[in-house]
Every structure is written in structure tokens, then in C-alpha cells.
Amino acid sequence: MIDISFMPRFLSDFILYHLSDVMWALALAETVYFLKRSLWLSVIIALAMTILFETAQYFKVVGGTGDIFDVIFVAVSLSIYFLIKKGLHKNEINKKTD
């Protein structure tokens, strides 16, 4: 096991409680993007699934703890993913036209 007790509390809390949800959502978004080649669709599906899953956890339909911070961190991460992917796509188009 890795000791993260030396890290600032906000960082260790993020790693312990939110990072897995963020990574799951980013993996889902990239999978949908790979299959459908639609950036908007990939981000919307990943965010919708996160909200659905967190809501199900909150109402004890599935195991876990429904947490609004998971939704916030996922939304921010998906926004960054969207901007990076959009920028890479723009660069790809510019290289093809050169």
C-alpha cells in the first residue's frame, strides 16, 4: 500500500475519494469517443452516467456514497478533456491542410 499521509489533506482526500470516479468517467468518455467519434456525445454520456450512478448511490439503490463532489470533479475533468481533445482535433485539421 502506498502511504499518502505526507500529502496535504485536500490532495490525499481527492486521491482516496474522488480520483477513481474521475478516471472511470474519463475512460468511459474516451471509449465512447473511440467508438462513435463524437466528442460531445462522449462527454454527455460520461457526465450523465456519473450523475445517474451518484444519484443511485445517494438513494442506496447501489452500494457506495452519493457525493456531489464526485459530480463536480468529474464535470471539471470532462471539461478539461473536452478542451484538450478539441485542441488536438483542431491541430490535426490544420496539419492536414498545410
Secondary structure as GFF3:
##gff-version 3
##sequence-region A 1 98
A	DSSP	alpha_helix	9	17	.	.	.	ID=ss1
A	DSSP	alpha_helix	19	36	.	.	.	ID=ss2
A	DSSP	alpha_helix	39	58	.	.	.	ID=ss3
A	DSSP	alpha_helix	68	97	.	.	.	ID=ss4
###
